[in-house]
Amino acid sequence: MIQVDCSSPSFWKGLSTLGICEYKIRFPMSSSRGEINLSSGYISDEDFVLPEAGFSFKGARRGMVYASAKSAVLYFISENRELAIVLEPKLASSRRQLYFITGTFWDKNMMKDFEAESLKTPTLCPCCRDAAHFRSSSMAQNPLTIILDKTIDKGIGVTIAMSSRDGNLVIAHTPKNLLKKGDFLVSEGQNYSMEVDMNHLYAYRLVQEELDGEDHQLLLLFNSHGENFCEISAKSSEVKEIWRSVLNCESSSYQATERDGDQK
């Protein structure tokens, strides 16, 4: 692996020439895989923005970027270690362009034993660890799993927004299959996948908002520190009764709270 100097706006401008790439974007408690088109990307001050893909990388020019010397892969890690990105161009011409870009901005550091830096995740206090283990080991009974499973049965599409201090991602997602991957619940779709670390999924809040002139249900996911790290939204006409019935289930050990004035 080689380290790439990402401080120049020209490096980020060059990324737009790579076109469609396979991606994995990881946040401390959630992640997504799929395809992303870099052609609309631009640098705004310190941030790299892909408006058509619903993605922004805050403080991108202060992060770290590495490239594989053998395969056309770029690895990004944000300054605060709350966002990591892996990009792999799909076309042969784009892979050649990537070699040119990384060669141009190579800062002469070569790492034989490269290890990707891990993201910072919130600490779990001793009293929360048993509950985290229960959420992971009993994933099939988790309200989020049940909600996504019912969404699959109905063929409903949702919008997913993930965020951290270092960036955010918004994707349209139609769940097709659910998997358990270690401590992660994985929702696979036709174009994208979503992964949620069940260790940190402590509470939910279900709210109703008007988006584009239509009522939507927003399911907000919180960790044990009270931080909202992921949102799942869909039209109220399609999911309101389903989602509310799951979250109001007496056997659920999770919190389902609403904003003042919302009616159950």
N, C-alpha and C positions, 0 to 999 in steps of 0.2 A: 504493500500500500504506500502511496505517496500522499503528502499533505499538500493541499491547494490553498493558495492565498485568495481568500474570498472578500478582502476588504475593498477591492475595486468594483465600482458599478459595472464595469465592462464584463466582469466574470458573470454577473447575474443577467446581464443583457444577452450574453452568449447562450445561456441556458434555453432561451426561447427558441433557438434554432434546432433544438433536439426533438421538438414535436411531441408525439405520444410516447409515454414511458410507463412501464410497470412501476408501481410504487408500493411502499409500505411506510405509513406515517404513524409514529408512536407518540402517545402522550403518557404521562405517568400512570394513568389508570385505565386507559382505553387506547385502541388503535384501529387502523383501517388498512385494507389492501384493495388494489384495483388498478385502473389505468387513469392517467392524468395527462392532459395536454398542456405542455409548457409554452405553446406559441403565444399565449396572451400575457405571459409573465413580464413583469417590470419591477424595477427597484424604485421605491419611494422613500427617500431619506435613508433610513437604516433597514426598512422592511422590504421583503420580497413578496409580491402580491400576484395571485392568479385569480382574477375576478370571475372568469368563466368557470373555474373549478371550485369556487368557494373556499379558497385556501389563502392564508397569510402566514408568513414567517417573520415574526417581530424581531428586530435587532439582528437580521440575517448576516450583516456584514461583520458582526462581532462574534459570530459562531465559528465552528471549525468544520472544515470540509476535507474529506479524504477520497481518493480514487484508487481503484484496483489497478495494479500494473499489468494484470493478466486478462481481466474481463472488464467490460465497459459498465462499471457500476460506480455510482457516487454515493457516499455516505455523509450525511450532515448531522451535526449535533449542536444544539443551541447553547448560548452562553450560560444560561441558568440550568442546563441539562433537564429541561422540561419538554423537549421536543426533539425527536430524531426522525430522519427521513432517509430512505434508501430509494434511489432512482436507477432504472435500467432501461435505456432506449430500446424500442422495438425494432426499428429499421437498421439495416446494415450501414446506410449512409449516415444515420444519426449517431451510430456508435463510432464511426470514423471521425465525425465532428466532435464527439466527446473527447476522443484522444487528443485532438488538436487543442481543444479548450484547456484540458488539464495540463497538457504540455506547456501551453503558454503561461499558465498561472501557477505552475509547480514552484513551490518555495524551496526546493532542493532537499527537503527532509524525506528520507526513505525509512519505512518501518518494516522490518522483517517479521516481527511478531506482533502484528496489529491486533488489538482487542478493542472492540467498540465500547466506549464509555457507557455505563448504565445510566438510565434516567433516575432522577431523584423521585422517590415516592414518599408519601406521607408516612410518618411513623405510626405504628399501632401500639397503644399502651397495653400492658399485660391484661387488663380487664377486657380488652377488645379482641385479643388474639383467639380466644376460644370461639367467640361469635364469628370471627373471620373464617376460622376452620370449618364451622358449621355451614356457613354460606357456600364455601367451596365444595364441601363433601356432599351437601344436599342441594346441589344446583338445580336438579330437575323440579324441585318444589318451590324454587324461588319465584316471586311474583314477576320478575322481569322475564324469566324463561317462559312462564305461563302466558304472559302477554304476547311475547314474540311468537309462541306456538299458535295461539289463537289468530294472530295476524297472518301467519302462513296459511291456516285453514281458510281464511276469508280472502286470501290473495290481495291484501291491502298494502299499498305503498306508504312508506313513512319518510320523513326527513330527519336526518341525524346530524347534530352539531356537537363537535368535540372541541375542547379548549383547554389552554393552560396559559400561564403568563407569557409564554414564548410564541403563541400562535393559535390558530383555530382552523377547523375544517368543517365544511357543510356538504353532505352528500345526500342524494336521493337513493333510497334503499328499499328494495322489495325482498323481504326475507324468504328464502327457499328451503333452508336446512339449518338445524341447530346442532352444534357440537360442543363437547367439553374438551378443552385443551389445557391440561394442568389446572390452574386456578382461574382460567379464562372461559367465559361463555362466548362462543363464536356463532355469529349469525351470518350465514353465507347467502349471498344474493347473486343475481345474474351478472352484475357488473362490479359490485363492491362487496366487501365483508366488513363486519364490525366485531370488535373484540372488547369485552369488558372484564376487568379484573374484579372478581367477586369478593376478594378479600377486603376491598375498599368500598363496596357498594353498601352503604350503611342505611340510607333513608331515601324516600321518594317524596316528591311534591307534584300533585297533579293540578294544573291550572288551565283555564280556558282563555284564549285570546283570539282576536280577530286578525287574520292574515289574508291580505288580498281580497278583503270584503267577505270572507267566509270564516265561520267559527272553527277553531282548531283546538284540540287537546294537546297540551305540552306536558310531557312526563319528564321531570327534572330529576337527575340522579346526583346524590350527594355522598361524600365520604364522611368519615367520623369527625373530621375537623369542620364540618359544615360548608365545605366547598362544593359548588355545583360544577361537575366536570363533564357532564354529557346531557344532551337534551334529545328527546325523541318526540316528534310531533306528527299528527295526522288529522284529517278532517273529523270534526266532532260527529258528523252524521254517520261516519263509518266505525268509529272506535269508542265513543263516549261511554255507552252502556257496558261494553266489554271491559274496558280498562278500569272503570269505577267498580265493577263487580269483583274484579280480581284484587284490587287494592283494599277493598273493604271487607275482604274475607277474614273471618274471625281467627283462622289458623295462621294468618300471616304475622310474622314477628317484626315486620318493617313498618315504619311510620309513613302514613299517607296524609299529608296536611294540605290545606288549601289556603288561598289568599283570603283576606277578610272580604266578606261580601259574596264569595262564591257559594253556590248552593249545591248540596250533594244530590 
